[in-house]
Amino acid sequence: MPAVKEPISLMQNDNKRPDGTTLLPLARGKPIAWDVTVPDTYAESHIGNTATKPGAAAQKTAQKKIDKYSKLASTRISYPFAIETAGTWHEIAIELTQEIGRCITTITEDNRETTFLFQRLSLALQRGNVVSFHNTMLTE
């Protein structure tokens, strides 16, 4: 499926742009656009909510993305892709990953593709956490 990273000119007024978009219709006859965000589960701005409700940071940031790209609804289906640093996935990120996994399975005929995709994305998150953690350490 052809896609474009950080497409320009999707929204004429404010030049906001999602992380990517498909060039061809994929869902409900429209191309999809996605924007990835990884909120810090333990940030001061989230800790009050994440301490009492798992996934609260992912929910809050996904809603911000939905609001941010609401004007794209006429031409594209927008997917906020939010995964917290502690590993909690927003339900829309899960749905999109499952859909992509189904598309890969259709091509490869391997029913494990969705599982592999979740594993790859989870490892990417863990590697990003390691880099972030490592960068906070004092180096001499």
C-alpha positions as CSV (number, residue, x, y, z in Angstrom):
1,M,0.0,0.0,0.0
2,P,1.7,3.2,-1.1
3,A,2.0,5.8,1.7
4,V,3.6,9.2,2.2
5,K,5.5,10.2,5.4
6,E,4.6,13.6,6.9
7,P,2.5,14.8,3.9
8,I,2.3,18.5,3.4
9,S,-0.7,20.6,2.4
10,L,-3.4,18.3,3.8
11,M,-4.7,21.1,5.9
12,Q,-4.5,24.5,4.2
13,N,-5.2,26.7,7.2
14,D,-2.6,25.8,9.8
15,N,-0.2,23.4,7.9
16,K,-0.6,20.7,10.5
17,R,0.4,17.3,9.2
18,P,0.0,13.8,10.4
19,D,3.0,11.4,10.5
20,G,1.8,9.6,7.4
21,T,-1.1,8.9,5.0
22,T,-2.0,6.2,2.5
23,L,-2.3,7.3,-1.1
24,L,-5.1,4.9,-1.9
25,P,-8.4,4.3,0.0
26,L,-8.0,1.7,2.7
27,A,-10.9,2.0,5.0
28,R,-14.5,3.0,4.3
29,G,-13.5,4.2,0.8
30,K,-11.0,6.8,2.1
31,P,-7.3,7.0,2.6
32,I,-6.1,6.8,6.2
33,A,-3.8,9.2,8.0
34,W,-2.0,8.4,11.3
35,D,-0.2,10.4,13.9
36,V,2.0,8.6,16.5
37,T,2.5,9.9,20.0
38,V,4.2,8.3,23.0
39,P,3.2,10.1,26.2
40,D,5.3,9.5,29.3
41,T,3.2,7.5,31.7
42,Y,5.1,9.0,34.6
43,A,5.3,12.6,33.6
44,E,3.9,15.1,36.1
45,S,1.2,16.1,33.7
46,H,-0.1,12.5,33.5
47,I,0.8,10.8,36.8
48,G,-2.3,12.0,38.7
49,N,-4.5,10.2,36.1
50,T,-2.3,7.2,35.2
51,A,-1.9,6.3,38.9
52,T,-5.6,5.7,39.1
53,K,-6.6,4.7,35.5
54,P,-4.3,2.6,33.2
55,G,-4.1,4.2,29.8
56,A,-5.1,7.7,30.9
57,A,-2.2,9.3,29.2
58,A,-2.7,7.5,26.0
59,Q,-6.4,8.4,26.1
60,K,-5.7,12.1,26.7
61,T,-3.1,12.4,23.9
62,A,-5.2,10.4,21.5
63,Q,-8.1,12.7,22.0
64,K,-5.8,15.7,21.4
65,K,-4.8,14.1,18.1
66,I,-8.5,13.5,17.2
67,D,-9.3,17.2,17.8
68,K,-6.1,18.4,16.0
69,Y,-7.0,16.5,12.8
70,S,-10.8,16.8,12.9
71,K,-10.8,18.8,9.7
72,L,-9.3,15.9,7.8
73,A,-12.5,13.8,8.3
74,S,-13.9,14.9,5.0
75,T,-11.0,13.5,3.0
76,R,-9.3,10.9,5.2
77,I,-9.9,8.7,8.2
78,S,-7.5,9.8,10.9
79,Y,-6.0,7.4,13.4
80,P,-4.3,8.7,16.6
81,F,-1.7,6.1,17.4
82,A,-0.9,6.5,21.2
83,I,1.2,4.1,23.2
84,E,2.3,5.1,26.7
85,T,6.0,4.7,27.7
86,A,4.9,2.1,30.2
87,G,3.4,0.1,27.3
88,T,-0.3,0.8,27.6
89,W,-1.9,1.0,24.1
90,H,-4.8,3.2,23.1
91,E,-7.7,1.2,21.6
92,I,-7.4,2.9,18.3
93,A,-3.7,2.0,18.0
94,I,-4.6,-1.6,18.7
95,E,-7.3,-1.6,16.0
96,L,-5.0,0.0,13.4
97,T,-2.2,-2.5,14.2
98,Q,-4.7,-5.4,13.9
99,E,-5.9,-4.1,10.6
100,I,-2.4,-3.7,9.3
101,G,-1.6,-7.2,10.6
102,R,-4.6,-8.6,8.7
103,C,-3.4,-6.9,5.5
104,I,0.0,-8.5,5.9
105,T,-1.5,-11.9,6.6
106,T,-3.5,-11.6,3.4
107,I,-0.3,-11.3,1.5
108,T,1.9,-13.7,3.4
109,E,-0.7,-16.2,4.5
110,D,1.0,-16.4,7.9
111,N,-1.6,-16.0,10.7
112,R,1.2,-14.9,13.1
113,E,1.8,-11.6,11.3
114,T,-0.4,-9.5,13.7
115,T,1.5,-10.9,16.7
116,F,4.8,-10.2,15.0
117,L,3.8,-6.6,14.3
118,F,2.7,-6.0,17.9
119,Q,6.1,-7.5,19.1
120,R,8.1,-5.3,16.7
121,L,6.2,-2.2,17.8
122,S,6.6,-3.1,21.5
123,L,10.4,-3.6,21.0
124,A,10.6,-0.3,19.3
125,L,8.9,1.4,22.3
126,Q,11.3,-0.4,24.7
127,R,14.3,0.7,22.7
128,G,13.0,4.3,22.6
129,N,12.6,4.1,26.4
130,V,16.2,2.9,26.8
131,V,17.5,5.8,24.7
132,S,15.5,8.3,26.6
133,F,16.6,6.9,30.0
134,H,20.2,6.7,28.9
135,N,20.2,10.3,27.7
136,T,19.1,11.4,31.2
137,M,22.3,9.9,32.8
138,L,25.3,12.1,33.4
139,T,28.1,11.4,31.0
140,E,31.7,12.3,31.8
